[in-house]
Amino acid sequence: MATPTQHHKRRRLSPALHDVADELLFLILDRVAADDPRALKSFALASRACHAAEARHRRLLRAFRADLLPAALARYPTVPRLDLSLCPRVTDASLAALSTAPSVSAVDLSRSRGFGAAGLTALVAACPNLTDLDLSNGLDFTDAGAAEVAKARRLQRLSLSRCKQLTDMGLGCIAVGCPDLRELSLKWCIGVTHMGLDLLALKCKKLKILDLSYTMIVKNCFPAIMKLQNLEVLILVGCNGIDDDALDSLDQECSKSLQVLDMSNSYNVTHVGVLSVVNAMPNLLELNLSYCCPVTPSMSSSFKMIHKLQTLKLDGCQFMPDGLKSIGKSCVSLRELSLSKCSGVTDTYLSFAVSRLKNLLKLDITCCRKITDVSLAAITSSCPSLISLRMESCSLVSSEGMHLIGKHCSHLEELDLTDNDLDDECLKALSGCRKLSSLKIGICLRISDEGLNHISKSCSDLREIDLYRSGGISDVGVTHIAQGCPMLESINLSYCTKITDRSLRSLSKCIKLNTLEIRGCPMVSSAGLSEIATGCRLLSKLDIKKCFEINDLGMIFLSQFSHSLRQVLTLSSVNVIIAIPCFTIVLITY
């Protein structure tokens, strides 16, 4: 029997938790949370000291009910980031409750309604260190609210996307009151004109990221924007007020800092305007001209003036003869090339282009329906360092051509072969891509469980797999994936009609699974769903439409165990969903 002295010595050998430095403790908790986020809750329940340590460690507080915000802030008084985007209604009084948490520096109200200028006044007063504010989708946000936001003098990041009542008056208040702004989104702010942007450029000299997508900007706006000496990212998606005449006014001396330019869906820009952009912005690293003008040889040749260009996106563009060839000659430094849904992409042009792009890491040729095995042979031999290849619906590429991917592209991490001529032998060859984390092989009608067995044995790091409408897959194949890929986070089995509860039982062992799509799988039932609910506690998205054997019993298990659910696509016949505790964080689509 141990003596009291022995007990005393044994206690002294175990130091108290408060003797451990917070920096070291937080590193440990970060590592624990990375492996299993649920472990932090267990840690907090271990003792009062653990409870307090977990409160100090938390960096983000995501609330689901605004009325419980005071209690939550009392529990986590030092949390720096507050996410209220899942609270459909946040009142002015709720924002006033932030006075108990002066350490909050970032607030997300991107999907919340119910507050006005008075609430924003309380928010700014309660959070003197506020640097990040997201008010996106604020349909009730007006210039009066903008005047209150302007009082947050330390604000560095502000998102006002879809705040359609904002005008130049409100933007002017923000520009004068928040001179330290680094990032600003005015996407869909249709009340903003060149006058507001002139004042913004005059007062906010530190701006680095500016999003003006779908606004009414015209030629008069460019001189002010180009005078932003620190601007690095400019997003102009869908700005149809921009034309060649506007781009011709660009001042070459005022745009040296710009690195990323996105003008996708700007229909009034032609190759003449693109040439003006290239001349004025020689330091661009990324250029997005998707769904703009046809790509001519002269336009492609002009890209050689952008010596450091690494990313070029031309999705949906029509390639004129030799247009793609010129890209190969002019853009030898490219790391990423996106040609999704482009017309005019043929074996001859694509093969020549990739033969020159030796540094290419990412290639998207989705729906380039004219390419064949010839192009794939050129891609795999010329670009062995590829980490991402997307080639959905390249219907002329044969299964023999697919073998080349596994043979030559061993560094691939992302591969999309949806709707292609794929069979089990192809999957056996693809198992040579051992670094795969995302594999999409939906609508591949010739693959079976045998092919998935090859993938499961070699691709243990797989995080995402899409088997949509691959009807040859059964429980055996899903079990292979679940056992061989323990890090699996997302799986799409929609319309794989052979799978049963056995598949769900095997997937329940993948504790990191957060997305499960089993739409149109008639043989899965509530029994299988209960296994998922108890085993996959991180599940956040679930699609069970047309699963007619799933009833209220399965939903009850979800309500008890799946507290991370954000979106459920379910049957209109399931009624219990409206009564479960997590209803406030579940979106139902009938």
C-alpha angles and dihedrals in degrees: 000000000000117000123230089252091057090050090051093051091047091054092049091055089065109066118216117258092243089062090066114089114248091234092059093041092051091051089054093048091048090055092047093049091050090058097040123357090198089066091075090063091051090048092052091053094052097083144331090266091053090046091055093043092053090050091054091046098052113105100177131044114193111191126198098186122041093204090065093052096100091054092046092050090049088055093047107029095161100047110133100198127053123189115195096159091111093056104091091199125034116175129208088252091056091055090048088060088071088082087088091061109050090163092073109116102165128047127181116201094154097134101023128111136183102068128100141182091302091057092049089050089055091045094053092045093049095048109048090168095053110146103154126048128169116193097160118156090022097154089171094047109118139174088273090061090046089055089057093046088053089067090070092092095180095053113136104165124040129170118194098163113162093006089139097174092061113110137181089277093062093041089051091055091052092047092053096041100042108046092157095065112140100170129031131173118197095164111160092002091141094174093066118098138175091281093064092044091050090058091043091055091046096052106028102059093158096062112134103166124039125174115194097161117157094004127132096251118151139178093295091064098062102072091058095044093049091054090067097108095194098043110131104162125041119178117193103163114166096001099150092174087075115091138157091278091056093048091048088065093063113126112225093207094057104052107056094116096055112112105162126042123176116187098155118152092020096138098184095061118098133182088277091062091045089055089055090052093050092050093048100043110045095159098060116138097181130031125181117192097156116158093006128108131338113277109243127187091250091052092049092047090055090065089076087078088067095072096179099044108143105164126044121176118189101159115166095010125136113237116216118211111295092005093117092042090058090055089058090052097043107037105050092147094060117133097175130033123179119193100159114163093356119155121219095039107136137167093260097052098038094047091052093047097050091045087066097040098076094158096054114137102167128037128176117190097156113165094002088145099179098064121099140181088297091069093044091052090053093047096049095044097043100039108040091153095065114139097177129037122172116184107151116170097008088149098176093061108098130216088256089060091052090061089068091066094061092041099052109017103064093151095063115133099169125039128172115189098155115159097009136129095270128156137172093274089057091052089050089055092045090056084080087075093082095169095062114137098165125038123173115188102152121152090023099137098184100058120098142175091287091063092049089052089061091050094048093052095052108026103059092153093063111138101170133030127175117200097163111167093350091143097186092070119102138170091285093061094045090050090053090054094045093051098040098041107047092166092062112143104168135028130173114202097158113155093003087136097186097066121102139178088293089072092051091048091056093045090053087074090064096088094185094057109128103160125050124171116184101152114159096016100133097184099059115095143183090277091064093043090054089057090053092048094053097040104037104052092165093061108137104160126042130173114192101152114146092017093128096180092063111094140164092296091066091049091052090058089051091052091052101045112014100074093152094065115131103164133026123179104197146151122288086229092067104093105167092074091082091060102047119109095241094056091113090065099040125088113208120205117188 
